[in-house]
Amino acid sequence: MKIALTKNTSNEEKLGKYKSWLLRFNPLIEFHELSHEQGRMDDIDGCDGLLLSGGGDVHPNSYGNYDAHAQTKETDERRDKFEFSLIDRALDRKLPILGICRGMQSMNVHLGGTLHVDLESAGFARHTEKDGKENRHQVKIESQSALESVAGVDSTEVNSSHHQGADKVGTGLRVSARSEDGVIEAMEWADPEGKPFLLLVQWHPERMKDTYNPLAEKVGRIFLEEVKKHQRTNHFNEVKTILT
């Protein structure tokens, strides 16, 4: 299978963690790195799934907060626009999508949502690492959500490395998990009927040291299962086209 991976060009080590994480479940994955500096929009067409990775903040201009740039870190409007177009392309092709950290925020903004520019300034607890030590907290998973079905638990602990978070939820999305202080930690389709698989998480499953935590392992496995389904469907349609 071939997975498109959005690239944070400033940190190859972190990019490699996404690959290592998913390769644990399927060593035959071929990753196709996409970035505004190197990629073209149609590069995603040969892929079977899209992983929206982490990185710098989504520019607040994208959600109408024009005076908040001083509170952001490592914004790049070129990356934002490129990834918004990738999302449209992936949705049009019904590719399974997994968004992690910035990836969740980017998807939410593209669907009309907004972000808390800085969680602590907005009155929430600190969700970033401090002095090189991993920040962890509990998340409560919403009842009857797809995430609850995937994880098989209603709460557990995750890592936390973000200073922004979703505020207004984008069109068509629903919240599927929150932290103890109320920060949105996961989202999915409100109505998945007729839509491709979508799971958006604020934590970093690819960095979690407790690799068998259900919000690390099962998140990776369900994404790859959905990618495999899409791959089989595509192959069937190609064969059908040839035969007819």
C-alpha positions as CSV (number, residue, x, y, z in Angstrom):
1,M,0.0,0.0,0.0
2,K,1.1,3.6,-0.6
3,I,0.4,6.3,2.0
4,A,0.8,10.0,1.4
5,L,2.5,11.7,4.3
6,T,2.5,15.4,4.6
7,K,6.0,16.6,5.4
8,N,7.2,19.0,8.1
9,T,10.4,20.0,6.3
10,S,12.0,21.3,9.4
11,N,12.2,17.9,11.3
12,E,13.2,14.7,9.5
13,E,13.5,12.8,12.8
14,K,9.9,13.4,13.8
15,L,8.7,12.5,10.3
16,G,10.5,9.2,10.6
17,K,8.5,8.4,13.7
18,Y,5.3,8.3,11.7
19,K,6.8,5.8,9.4
20,S,8.3,3.6,12.1
21,W,5.0,3.5,13.9
22,L,2.9,2.3,10.9
23,L,5.6,0.0,9.7
24,R,5.2,-2.0,12.9
25,F,1.8,-3.0,11.7
26,N,2.6,-3.4,8.0
27,P,6.3,-3.6,6.9
28,L,5.4,-3.3,3.2
29,I,4.0,0.3,3.3
30,E,5.5,2.7,0.8
31,F,5.4,6.3,2.0
32,H,5.1,9.2,-0.4
33,E,6.2,12.4,1.3
34,L,4.3,15.5,0.1
35,S,5.2,19.1,0.8
36,H,4.5,22.5,-0.7
37,E,8.2,22.8,-1.6
38,Q,8.5,19.5,-3.5
39,G,5.1,18.0,-4.2
40,R,2.4,18.6,-6.8
41,M,-1.3,18.2,-6.0
42,D,-1.7,15.2,-8.4
43,D,1.1,13.3,-6.5
44,I,-1.6,12.0,-4.2
45,D,-3.5,10.3,-7.0
46,G,-1.4,7.1,-6.8
47,C,-1.8,6.8,-3.0
48,D,-4.3,4.7,-0.9
49,G,-4.5,6.9,2.2
50,L,-3.4,10.3,3.6
51,L,-1.7,11.0,6.9
52,L,-1.7,14.6,7.9
53,S,1.3,15.1,10.1
54,G,2.2,17.5,12.9
55,G,4.3,20.6,12.7
56,G,4.0,24.4,13.0
57,D,0.7,26.2,13.6
58,V,-2.0,26.8,11.0
59,H,-1.9,30.5,10.2
60,P,-4.7,32.3,12.0
61,N,-5.6,34.2,8.8
62,S,-7.1,30.9,7.6
63,Y,-9.8,31.1,10.2
64,G,-10.3,34.8,10.3
65,N,-8.2,35.6,13.4
66,Y,-6.1,38.3,11.7
67,D,-4.6,39.8,14.8
68,A,-3.3,36.6,16.5
69,H,-0.1,35.9,14.5
70,A,2.1,37.0,17.4
71,Q,0.8,34.1,19.5
72,T,1.6,31.4,16.9
73,K,4.7,29.3,16.2
74,E,6.3,28.3,12.8
75,T,3.3,29.3,10.6
76,D,3.6,28.8,6.9
77,E,0.7,29.8,4.7
78,R,2.1,28.0,1.7
79,R,2.0,24.7,3.6
80,D,-1.5,25.5,4.8
81,K,-2.8,26.1,1.3
82,F,-1.0,23.1,-0.2
83,E,-2.5,20.8,2.5
84,F,-6.0,22.2,2.2
85,S,-5.8,21.3,-1.5
86,L,-4.5,17.8,-0.7
87,I,-7.4,17.3,1.7
88,D,-9.9,18.3,-1.1
89,R,-8.2,15.9,-3.4
90,A,-8.2,13.1,-0.9
91,L,-11.9,13.6,-0.1
92,D,-12.7,13.7,-3.8
93,R,-10.9,10.3,-4.2
94,K,-12.4,9.0,-1.0
95,L,-9.0,8.3,0.6
96,P,-8.9,7.3,4.3
97,I,-7.5,10.2,6.2
98,L,-5.7,10.2,9.6
99,G,-4.8,13.6,11.0
100,I,-2.4,13.9,13.9
101,C,-1.9,17.1,16.0
102,R,-1.5,19.9,13.4
103,G,-3.2,17.5,11.0
104,M,-6.4,17.6,13.1
105,Q,-6.2,21.3,13.4
106,S,-5.6,21.8,9.7
107,M,-8.6,19.6,8.8
108,N,-10.8,21.4,11.3
109,V,-9.9,24.8,9.9
110,H,-10.3,23.7,6.3
111,L,-13.9,22.5,7.1
112,G,-14.8,25.9,8.6
113,G,-13.7,25.5,12.2
114,T,-11.5,27.7,14.3
115,L,-8.6,27.2,16.8
116,H,-7.7,28.5,20.2
117,V,-4.5,30.3,19.2
118,D,-2.9,29.5,22.6
119,L,-4.6,27.1,25.1
120,E,-3.1,28.6,28.2
121,S,-4.1,32.1,27.2
122,A,-7.6,30.8,26.6
123,G,-7.7,29.4,30.2
124,F,-6.8,25.8,29.7
125,A,-4.0,23.8,31.3
126,R,-0.6,23.5,29.7
127,H,-0.6,20.8,27.0
128,T,3.0,21.1,25.9
129,E,6.2,19.3,27.0
130,K,8.3,21.0,29.6
131,D,12.1,20.7,30.2
132,G,12.2,17.8,27.8
133,K,9.7,15.8,29.8
134,E,6.7,14.2,28.1
135,N,3.4,15.8,29.1
136,R,0.6,13.2,29.6
137,H,-3.1,13.5,30.6
138,Q,-6.3,11.5,30.5
139,V,-8.8,11.7,27.7
140,K,-12.4,10.9,27.9
141,I,-13.8,9.2,24.8
142,E,-17.4,10.1,23.7
143,S,-19.9,7.4,24.0
144,Q,-21.1,5.8,20.7
145,S,-18.3,7.4,18.8
146,A,-16.3,5.6,16.1
147,L,-13.2,6.2,18.3
148,E,-14.8,4.4,21.2
149,S,-15.5,1.5,18.9
150,V,-12.0,1.4,17.6
151,A,-10.2,1.9,21.0
152,G,-12.5,-0.4,23.1
153,V,-12.2,1.9,26.1
154,D,-13.9,5.0,27.3
155,S,-10.9,6.8,28.7
156,T,-7.1,6.4,28.9
157,E,-3.9,8.4,29.0
158,V,-2.1,10.0,26.1
159,N,0.9,12.2,25.4
160,S,0.4,15.9,24.8
161,S,2.6,18.3,22.8
162,H,0.5,21.2,21.5
163,H,-0.2,24.8,22.5
164,Q,-3.2,25.2,20.2
165,G,-6.5,23.3,20.0
166,A,-9.8,23.2,18.2
167,D,-12.4,25.7,19.2
168,K,-15.3,25.9,16.8
169,V,-15.8,22.5,15.2
170,G,-15.7,22.3,11.5
171,T,-18.7,21.5,9.3
172,G,-19.6,17.8,9.3
173,L,-17.3,17.0,12.2
174,R,-18.1,15.8,15.8
175,V,-16.0,15.7,18.9
176,S,-15.1,12.2,19.9
177,A,-12.7,12.8,22.8
178,R,-11.8,15.6,25.3
179,S,-9.1,16.1,27.9
180,E,-10.0,16.5,31.6
181,D,-9.9,20.3,31.2
182,G,-12.2,20.3,28.2
183,V,-9.7,20.6,25.3
184,I,-10.9,18.7,22.1
185,E,-8.6,15.8,21.7
186,A,-10.3,13.9,18.8
187,M,-12.8,14.4,16.0
188,E,-14.5,12.3,13.3
189,W,-17.4,12.6,10.9
190,A,-20.7,13.4,12.5
191,D,-22.3,11.3,9.8
192,P,-19.9,9.0,8.1
193,E,-22.4,7.6,5.6
194,G,-21.0,7.9,2.1
195,K,-17.7,9.5,3.3
196,P,-14.2,8.1,3.5
197,F,-12.7,7.1,6.8
198,L,-11.6,10.0,8.9
199,L,-10.0,10.1,12.3
200,L,-8.4,13.2,13.8
201,V,-6.4,13.0,17.0
202,Q,-4.6,15.8,19.0
203,W,-2.0,13.5,20.7
204,H,0.9,11.8,19.0
205,P,0.4,8.0,18.7
206,E,3.6,7.7,16.8
207,R,5.6,8.9,19.8
208,M,3.9,7.1,22.6
209,K,6.3,5.0,24.6
210,D,3.4,2.7,25.7
211,T,3.1,1.4,22.2
212,Y,0.2,-1.0,23.1
213,N,-1.9,1.8,24.4
214,P,-5.2,1.5,22.5
215,L,-5.0,5.2,21.4
216,A,-1.6,4.4,19.8
217,E,-1.8,0.9,18.5
218,K,-5.5,0.7,17.6
219,V,-5.5,4.1,15.9
220,G,-2.6,2.9,13.6
221,R,-4.2,-0.4,12.9
222,I,-7.7,0.9,12.0
223,F,-6.2,3.5,9.7
224,L,-4.2,0.8,7.8
225,E,-7.3,-1.5,7.7
226,E,-9.2,1.3,6.0
227,V,-6.4,2.0,3.6
228,K,-6.4,-1.7,2.7
229,K,-10.1,-1.6,2.0
230,H,-9.7,1.4,-0.3
231,Q,-6.8,-0.4,-2.0
232,R,-9.0,-3.5,-2.7
233,T,-11.9,-1.4,-3.9
234,N,-9.7,0.5,-6.3
235,H,-8.2,-2.7,-7.6
236,F,-11.7,-4.2,-8.1
237,N,-12.9,-1.1,-10.0
238,E,-9.8,-1.2,-12.2
239,V,-10.4,-4.8,-13.1
240,K,-14.1,-4.2,-13.7
241,T,-13.2,-1.3,-16.1
242,I,-10.8,-3.5,-18.1
243,L,-13.3,-6.3,-18.4
244,T,-16.0,-4.0,-19.6
